[in-house]
Structures are given as C-alpha cells and as structure tokens.
C-alpha cells in the first residue's frame, strides 16, 4: 500500500513525497536542502514607489538571504544542471518584512497541487535507487507542461556562479502603489555584473561544491550585487498557471525596485532556524492567486517542523 494518499494533494503529502524522492535525508529542508546563508543590504530605487507602497521595497534595510540547490538532497553536486538554483531573501524592517523566493527558471514544474504530487510520486526511487523511467515518461507525455522547467534548465549552460545567475519569482504578485493602483508584477533578480556561464569543458572540471566556494570568494572581494526588477503585466497575462511564462516576457517593460548587495557570509543556522515564508509579504505586495502559492506557507511550516 502506498504511503501517500491517492486523493487530493495536501501540503503535508507534498512535503512527504519531496522527502521520499530525495531518499528521506534527516533534518534538512524538503526542497532546496543544500545552501549557503548570507547577509547584506537593500537600497531602493527612485521608481519603487510607482510600483508598490510596500515599505520592504521602498525603504533601505538589512537583508538575510540564502543561495541554494534545488531538491531535497543536501549532497547534490553543484554541477547538476537539472536542478534549479535558488535565491531567497528577507528584506524590510520588523513591521514591514517581505520574504521573496526565487529560482533560476521562470516557471514552476506543476500547475496544481495534485499535479505536483503526481509528478513527484512518479519520481520516487525504486529498490535499485532510481525512479521507474517508464512511469516518468508516461506522466510527462500526459502532462507536457511539467517539462517546461526542466527543458528551460537543460537548454542553458551550467551557471558558473550563484552571484552571476538571474533568478525569477514564478508567481504573479498583485502590487499596489501609494495611489492605490494595483497591477500584477513578476519579480526578477538580475546580477549587476551579468550572468556567468560555463562551457561543457569548464563544467567538467568543477568540484561538487564549486558554487558555494565561488560565492564565498566573491563576497570576500565585495562584488555580489543584484538588481531587483518588477516585470509589469499586460492585459490577458496568465496569473493562475505557473508552468507558463507571460507572452514576450524577456522583452517586458521592467522597473528596478532596488539593489541587493551581499556583504557577508552568515552562519547557516541564521537561515535554518526559521523559514523563508512566501506568505510573509509587507502591505503593498499581495498574495499571488495561483494554487501552488496558496499551499506554500503550510508546506514550509510542516517542513520546518520535520527537520527540527
């Protein structure tokens, strides 16, 4: 009998199956288990208030952030191009804090919670330690949109640095400015120095932890900066389906909300003691309307309890 329910998915069942796919490693996150905690500062741009009245984006603040590798395996190698890279950050003061979760692909791998559960269940390793390839192939054929994220990652060179990677928030966030005007935005975080990409030959000789080693060197040299961008919506943009991009998204009008400067490495306990809670958004940035976002707060809370 399966240890997972066959009915509607729940945040708890998603956490359980994420852990199962990774081989049930103890005391780590269910997803993006391998990472590095850092600290820094945020400086808003002059245009931020035109997009949102959220004080977390319109006022300078300290930043707690975490770079990470996707999946629940804390020993995944940094040379694995099939898992997303993550960048999560908390900015704002104690009364106006926002937690933003980003990844280096502009789409999620599932549209609904039920689809997410089925996607993951198809990938649980069998007795020989690998998932059933036929089961994965059949699911993918029936759910082609669940391949959009993996296809995006596979089509691009291996990221050469956490500090030289572009990250997206895959959800559409309602942003309200000081005039009371609300529109949807997507977050995009762009490295000030541009993207760093590796050739196949360069990637072949990199160590299993090269992204983490590179990050510490770059922080010590003082050159880890990101522009926080808001991509602006157009009429008819999909806001409920996180497996697809907005039309012509790469050429969208975008407003720079501010700049994050990473200034130091933080003890991982500073990030691991709590969660980067996607539901924690200061007034002026609302909750996205899609089903996956709605489940994330509960899933992250359950995951934290399990790793404690």
N, C-alpha and C positions, 0 to 999 in steps of 0.2 A: 504493500500500500504506500502511495506517495506521501511524503511528509508535508506536502504543500496542498492546500485546498484546491479543488477543481472549479469552485465558483468564482465570484467576483474577487479581483485582487484587492488587497488592503496594504497600507504602508508596512505593516508588520510582515506580511508574506513577501513583499518586495525585499525587505532587509534580509530575511531568512534565505531567499534564493540568491541574492547577491553574495552572501557569505558562502553558500554552497558552491557556487561557480568558482570561487577563489580557493576552495578546499578547506573552508572553515578555520582560517587562522585566528588565534585568540587575541582579544584585547586590541583590535585595530578597527579602523573605520570600515564600514561595509563597502564603501566606494572611495576612490582616491586615497587609498590607505598609505601609500608611500609619499612623503612630502617633507617640506622644509619651512619652518616658521620664520618670519622676518618682520621687521618693523620699519616704519617710515613716516612720511608726512604727505598731506594733500593740500594743494593750493588751488582754489577755484579760479576759473577764468571770468572775464567781464561779461560773458554771454550766458553763464549758467542760469541766472535768474530768469532769462527769457524762456527757459525750458521747464524749470521746476523751482518751486519755492522751498524745497526740502533743504533745511539748514545743513544737512550732512553733505550736500553738494555745493552749497553757496557760501560756506564758511571754511577757513583753514582748519585743519585738525590733524591729530596723530592718526596713524594707520597701523593696524595689525593685519598681516596678510600671510597667506600660505600658498606656495607653489607645490604642485603635486602631479603624480602619475595616476591615470585612471585605473579602475578595477580595484578589487579587494585584496590583491596580493601585495604585501609590503616588500616583497623581494623582486618585484618586476624590474626588468632591466630598462635603463633609460634609453636604450637603443631600439626598443619595441615601438615601431611606428603605428601599430594597430590599436593602441590605447590612446585616448586623448590626454593632453596635458591640461592641468587645471591651475587657475589663479583665483583665489578667493580673498576678499578683503573687507575689513570693517573700518568705516570712517564716520566722522561726526563726533559730537560730544555725548556725554552720558544720557542726555534727554532727547537727543536728535541723532540717533545712530542708525546707519543702514549697513546691511550685510549683502554684498554682491558676489555671486558665484559665477565664474566664467570658465570657458574651456576653449581649446584651440580648434574647434569645429563650430560652424554657425548653426548646426541643427542637433537635435536630440535623436536617440535611436528608437524612440517609440512615441506614438501619438497619444495613447491612452494607458491607464494603469494596467488594464487587462492585457493589452498588447505587450507591455513591458514585462509583465510576469511570464507570459508565454515565450517571449524572446529569450529571457534568462533561463527558464526551465529547459529549453532546447539545448542549452549550452552547459548544463551540469555535467561534469566529467563522469564517465562510467568507471567500471572496476579497473580498467587499464590506464586511467588517468586522463583520458581525452574524451571530449563530447562525441556523440554519435553524429558523424558527418552527414548521413542521410537525413537525420531528423532536422539538423540545422538547414540543410539545403531545401527541404520541403517547406519549412516555416518561412524561409526567405522568399521562396517562389510565391507563396500565398500572401506575403506581407512585404512587397518590394520597397516600401518607404522606410523599412527598418534597416536598409542597407545604405541609406544616404550618408549617414555619419561616417561609417567605415570607408565608403567609397571616397569621400572627401579627404580623409586622412591618408588613405593608400595612394592617392593620386599626387601627393605632395612630398617634397624631400623631407628627410628627417630633421626636425627642429634642432638647431645647434646650441640653443641656449634658452633657458626659461626667460631670461631677460631680453631675448631677441625673438619673441613669439607674439603674434597677435591673438587675442582672446575675445570670445563673444559670450554675451548672455543670450541664450537661445530663446528666451521668452519675450513677449511684447508687454512692456510695462506702461500703464497709464501714468503720465507725468502732468502735474498741474502747476502752472506758474502763478506768480503773485497777482495776476489779473483774473485768476480763476479759470483760465483757459486750459483745457485738458486735451492731450493728444497722446497716441502711443509712440513709444520710443523703444529701440533696442540698444543695449549697451555694447560698446566695442572698445577694447583697450589695446592701444597701439604702442609698441616700443618706440621711443623717441629716436633711437639710433637705427631703426629699421629691423626687418626680420633677418635672423641668422639661420641659414640653411646649410646642410651638409650634403656633399656628394656621396654616392654609394661607397667610394673608396675611403673617404673620410669617416663615414659612419662605421665602416667595418673595423676600424682600429680603436674605436672609443670604448671606454670602460663601462661597466654596468651602472655606475653612479656618476657618469660624467656631467650630467645636467646639474646635479647637486654640487659637485666640485667647482664647476664653472660659475655657478651662482655666487658662491662664497668669494671667489676671486674677483668677480665683477663688483660685488658690494664693497669689498675692501678698497677697490680702485675708485669707487664713488660714481659709477656710471650706469645705474639701473633706474631708468625713468620711463614712465608710461603716460600717454595722454588718454584721458577717459572721455570717450566720444558718445554722443547720443545720435543714433540714426533716426531720422524723422519719418513718420508714416505718411502714406498716401491713401486716398480713398480706396476701399476694397482690399487692403492688405489683409492677409490671413493672420488672425491673432490667436486662434484656438489650436492650430496644428504646428507643433514644434519640430516636426520632421521635414518641413519645407521652409525655404527662405522667402523673404519678400522679393517680389519681382525687381530685377536690376539692383539688388541690394548693395553690390560692391560700388555702385556709382550713385548711391543715395546722397542727398543733402545731409550733412552731419555737422553737429555743433560740439566744439570742445567744451566739456563741462569743467575740466580742471586737469591737473597733473599730479600723479603719484610719484614720489621719489623714495625709493627703498634705501634706507640709511644704515641698516644693521641686521645681523642675524640674531634671532631670538631663540631662546630655549624652546624646543618643540612642545614642552608642557604648556607653554603660554597659549598655544593654539589647540592643544589636545584636551585641555581641562574643560572646555565647553564646545559649542558647535558654532559654525558659521551658519546662522539660521536664515534661510532665504526669505522667510516671512517677516523678518525684522527690518522694516523699511520706515524711515522717518517721513512724516507728513509731507506730501508733495510728490511722492513716488508710491503708486498704488500696487496692489497685488495683480499680477497677470491673470487673465481669465481662464487659462487652459487647465486641463485636468491634472496634468503631471505636476505643475507648480503647486496646485492645491494640496497634493499629498506629501510634498517635500518636508514641510515643517515636522509633521508627525514621524516621518521616516527617519529624519536626522536625530530626533529626540530618542527614538527607540534604539537607533544605532549607538548613540552615546551611552545609554543605559547598559547595553550589551557589552561594550568594551570596558566598562567600569567593573 
